[in-house]
């Protein structure tokens, strides 16, 4: 083998090593981590099942549903299914504790709250909220459920803090299916934007922030942007490329001498973008990547946006367009609207754009590493129980990854973009699986010994 490749191979192998101190004592840390969450539960059985279920979500199981977790840890399958699917424990106190912890550990005054809908592909039509609908992650209409997630991003890290299940009008009005899936009577149809506002009002107070961000599904609604302005929130929201805008920084057509003074016509934002000069774009270095600096080109302009008929209070907003090369070398454009001051620095706007994409990564991580989409429940309570515990499990992985990065930030290996935490996450899952298996086996032996001793005494 060529000497250069041999050296590089050794470098890669060294980077893949996980020091023993990264995972030493992980089961004790997991137990301490779970304590404030189980303290919110009133009965002892849910407390014990919570520990087992979170350990299962953190394990190396391929499918992290109740049946797989029960078999892996030698638990009664029906008891664990009942705990997730129908047991009457309230997930909201646990959700509140999660948001509080995220705000305390990652919080910064200029943090970013991000709302992002995400689909979960499911079969059949008897599970709560399941129907044919747009699933953004798949990029098509398919059978499944849609959750609206509230994430938080700062310079420290990023995490998911809350979630809501979207019920369509058809589902919300179907009494038979509602009763079958245990949808509470007080639940009524809410748009995805109204669900986002509910999360903001419920747990946004625990997350120090200066910005609200979201994808084009959230930003396309002028009513949602109006509601955020009414709450005195500053936003930077994606909008579709067919959004109609009027550039207020361009001189209007000459006055003809009679009638109203003319204005610039509305035009699609992507058509307006094509009319820009090359000099209009500014280059912002977002961060240093493995293959060199990651550069984002950005432009901003004051515009008026054409609104829906039901929301006629059109107001001046800041249009922000970003472009960058995708993995195939093709130029990718993103469009955003903001109520920020026109003098807001481009670098700050680019930071918020980056925060939104980090929450997308966080959803992918929850699905791949903490079983966010692996549930097999049909009820309203079951969906929220699994989702809440999955977000808590993801938060533990984030904390462990941050701990691993601190250990690796010594002189011999600086924390860099190469160390993304995947090695630590893999080791965490392996260690938890082995230790939890041993713990459950020891518990079973203790129970059998206790039963035998009781029988001999009798």
N, C-alpha and C positions, 0 to 999 in steps of 0.2 A: 504494500500500500504506500502511496505517495506520502512523504513526510508531512506535507501540509494537511492532508486529510486525516492523518493519524493524530496530529495535534488538535485539529478541530473536533475530532471524535472524542478525545479526552476532555476537551472543554465542555462539550454537550453533556457527556456523562456526569461531569462534576456539577453542572448546573441542575441536573435531574435529581441529585442526591438530596434527601431530606434528613436533616440532623435529628438524632434521637430526642433532643430536648424540645423539638417542635411539638411532638405528640406525647411526651412523657406526662403522665397524670391527666390524660385527656378525659377519662371517665369521671374523675373527681370534678374536673372543670365543667363537664356536661351536667353533672348533678347539681352543682352550685348555680349553673346558668338556668336550669329549669325551675329552681326553687321559687323565684318571684312570680313565675307564671302559674305554677300549681297552687301557690298560695291564694290565687284568685278563685280557685275551685273549692266548693264547700264540703263535698263528700270525699271519703278516702279512695273509693274505687276509681273515679275519674282521674285522681292524682296519679295513681299507679299506672293506669293505662296511658296517661299523657307521656310519662317517661318512656314507656315501651314504644309508643308510636313514634315519638320524635327520634328515638334511637334507630328505629326501623327506617325512617325517612333519611337518616344520615348514613345508613349502611350501604353496602355495595350490592344490594338487591337490584336486579334488572327492572322489575316492576314493583313499585312501592305502594301497593294497595293493602287493605286490611288483611286479606287472606294470605298474601305473601309474607307480610310482617308477622302475623300470628304463627305461621309454620316455621319461620326462621327462628323465632325466639321461643318456640315450644309453648305457645299460649293457646287458650281456648278461642277458636276462630269466631264463634258466635258472640262471645262476650266483647271481643274487640270490634266486631261489626256493629254491635248494638251501641257501643261507646261512641263510634263515629257517626253512625247513621240515624240513631233515634234517641239517644240519652239526652235528658233535659238539662244540659249544662250550657251556660251562656258564654259564647266566644268573645263577646265585646270587651269584657275586662282584660282578657289576654291580649286583644288587639290594642287596647289603650296602653298596656304595659310595654308592648313592642314599640309603639310609636314613641313613647317616653324615653325608652332606652336608646333608640336610634338618635333622637334629638340630643340627648345628653352626650353621647359618644362622638357623633359626627357633626353636631350642630355648629353652624357658622351663621352670622347675621345676614350674609348675602347668599345663603343657601338657596337651592332650587327645588321646588315641589313639582313633580312631573306626573301627569295623568296619562295613562296608556291603556287602551282596551287590548285584550288578548283573547284569542279564541282557543277552545279546547275541543278537538274533534271527538265526537261520541256517536255511538250507534243507537238506533231506536228512536222513540219519541216519548217515552214514559218518564225519563229523568227530568228533573226540574229545569225549565228554561231551554231544553233541547229542541231545536228546530233547524230547518235550513235557513242559514243566514250568512252574512259576510264574516269570514274568519280571516282577519288581517294577516296573521302569521303565515297562513297558507296562501294568501293572495287570491282567494276565490270564495264563491258561495258554496257551503258544504253543511253537513249535518253536525251540529255541535252546540256548545254553550259559550257565552262570552262573559268574561270577567273584566271589570274596570279596576285598574290598579293605581294606587297612589304611591309613588316612589319619592325618595329624597336623595339629593346629590349635593355634595360639597367637595372641597379640595381634599377632605380626609378620605372619603369613600362614598359608596352609594348602596342603597338598600330599599326593599319594598316594605311599606309601612301599613298598608290597609288595602282592602279589596271590597268590591260589591258585585253581586250577580245581576246581570241584565235580564229582565223579563220583558218580552215584547208585549204589545197591546193584546195580541191573540192569546198569549199565555196568561196575562194578567186578568183577562175576562173569563177564562175557562174554569168554572167552579169545580168541575169534576176532577180535572188534573191538579188544580191547586190543593184540593182536599187530599188527594192521593199522595201528593209530595209534601204535604205538611207546610204549605206556604202560609205564614201568619195572616190573619184577617186584616191587619192594619197595613199590609203591604199593597200598594197600588202601583199602577204603571208609572215609571219614571224614565225620562230620557237618559242617555248615557252622560249627558252634561249635568243633569240634576243629580245623578248618583255621585259624580265627581264633586259637586258642591257640597253634598252631604258629608263626604269624607273630609273635605276641607274644614267644614264647620265642626266636625266631631273630633278630629285628631290633628288638624293643621296647627293648633295652638302649641303642640309639643315639638314642632319642627321649625326652628328658627329659619326664616326665609325672607328673601327679597323679591323672588321671581316665581311665577307660575308658568310651566311649559307643558306642551303636549303635541301629539301628532296632528295631521291634517283632519282627522275625524273629529278631534276636539276643537280645532281652531276654525273650522268652516262655519260654525254657528256664530252669527253676530250677536245673537241673544246671550250666548255664553260669555262672550267678551264683554258685553254690556253688564252682565251680572257680576263679573270679576271687577269691573271698574266701580260698581256700586259698593263692593266690599273693600274698596281701596287697595286692591291687589294689582301688582305690576306683572304683566304677562308678556311672553314671547311664544306665540302659538303657530304651529305649522298651518298652512292653508293650501288648498289644491291649486294646480297650475292654471285652472280655468277661472280663478277668482277675478272679478272685474274691478279695476281700480282707475282712479283719476289722479294723475300726477299734478300736485298743487304747486310744485316748484318750477313748472314750465309756464311761460307766458301764454295766456289764453289767446284765441284768435282775435283779430282786430274787430272793433265795434263797427257795425254797419250803419249806425246813425239812428236806428229805430228799434223798438222792441227791447227785450232783455239783453243784458250783456252776455256775450257767448262765453262758454266754458270749454275746457278741454274735454273731449268725449271720453267715455269709459272704454277701456280696452282690457283684454285678457292680460294677466300679469306675465305670462310667458312670451306674449307678443311684445309687450313693453320691454322685457328683458333683452330681446333680440335687437332692440334699437339702441342699446347702450354702447358707448365707446369703450375701447379696451382700457383707456385710462381711468374709467369709472370704478374699476375693481381694485380693491386693496388686498394685499396678501397678509394673512395672519398665520404665524407658526403656532399650531395648537399644542403640540408636544413632540418630543423626540421619539421616533419609533426605531425598530430594529434595523430598518432599511433606510434610515435617514429621517429628517424632520417631516412631520405630517402638516401639510399646508392647506389652509382653507382660504378661498377667495370670497370676499364679501362686499356688498354694496347696500346702502340704505337710502331711503327717500321718503319724504312726507307725502301721504296720499289720502284720498277719500275712497272708501270701499262701498260698493253697491251691496245693500243688505237685503234680507228676506222681507217679504211683504208685511209679515207680522212684527217686524222690528224696524221701524222707519227712522229711528234716531241715529242716522248715519253721522259718524264723527271722524275727525281727522286722526289717522293712525300712522305709525312708522312701519314702512315696508322694509323688510330685511331679506335679501336674497343671498344664498351661499352656494358655492359650487366647488366641487373637488373631483378628482379622478377616482373611479371605482376600481375594483379588483381587475377588471378587464381593460383598464385604461380608457374607459369612456367617461365623458364629463357628466356628472350628476348634479342636478340643480334642486335646491330646496327653497321654499318660499315661506316667509313668516310675517305675522303682523304683531305689533307691540304698541302699548300705550306709554312706553318709556319716553323720556325727554329726547328730542331730536339730537341733542348734543351727547347722548350716551356713547362712550367710546366703542369702537368696533371690536376691540379685544374683549370687552365685557360681553357684548352680544354673542361673540363666538364662543365664549365660555358657557353661556346658557344653552346654545345649540348643542355643544358637546355633552352637557349634562343630560339632555333629553336622550341622546343615543346611549348613554351609560345605563339608563333605566331599561332600555330595550335589552341590553346585555344581561341585566340583572334578572329579567323575566326568563330569558333563555337559561340562565344558570339555575334558577329555581326549578325549571322543568327538567333539566338534565341531571341535576345533582340532588334535589330534594323532593322529587316526585310530585311537582305541582299539578301535573295533568294526569297522574296515574290513578286517580281515585275511581272507584266503581260504586258510587252511591247514587241514589235517585232522589233523596229528600233535600229540602231546603236546608235543614240543620246539618245534614251530612256534608253538603258542599262547603258550608262555612266552617265546619269543624276541621275538615281536611285542609282547606286553604289556609286557615289561620295557623295550624300546626306546621304546615309546609313553609310558610313565611318565617315562623320562629326558627325552624331548622336551618333555613337559609341564613338567617341572622347569626346563628352559632357558627356556621361555616365562614362567614365574613369575619367574625371576631377572631377565629382561629387563624385565618389567612393573614389578618393584620398582625397577630401575635408572631406568626412565622416570619413575616417581613421584617419585624423589629429584630428578631434573632439574627436574620441574615444581613442586617444593615451594618455589620462589623467591617473592619478594615479589609478582610480577605474577600468579601463579596458584598458589594454595595447593592442596595435595593434599586432595581431598574425596571424598565418596561419588560425586560426578558422574564423577570420573576413575576408572573401574573397570578400566582397562587394555586395553579392547577395541581402542582406536585403536592402541596400541602393538603389540598382538598382530597386528593386520592388517598393519601396516607391517613387522613382523618377518617374517611369512610372505612378503610381496612381495619384500623385500630378499634373503632367503635364496634364494628361487626364482631371481631374476635372477643373483645372484652365483654360486650353485652351478651354474647352467646355463653361465655364462661359464667357470667353473673346469673343468668337465667338457669343454667344447669345447676349451679350451686344452690340456688333458691329451691329448685325442685328436689334436690337431695335433702335439704333441710326439712322441707315439708313432709317427704316420705319418712324421714327419721322420726319426726314428731308424731306422725300417725302410728308408726310401729311402736314407739315408746308408749303411746296412749293405749294401744291394744294390749301390750304386755302387762301394763299396770292393771287393766281391767281383768 
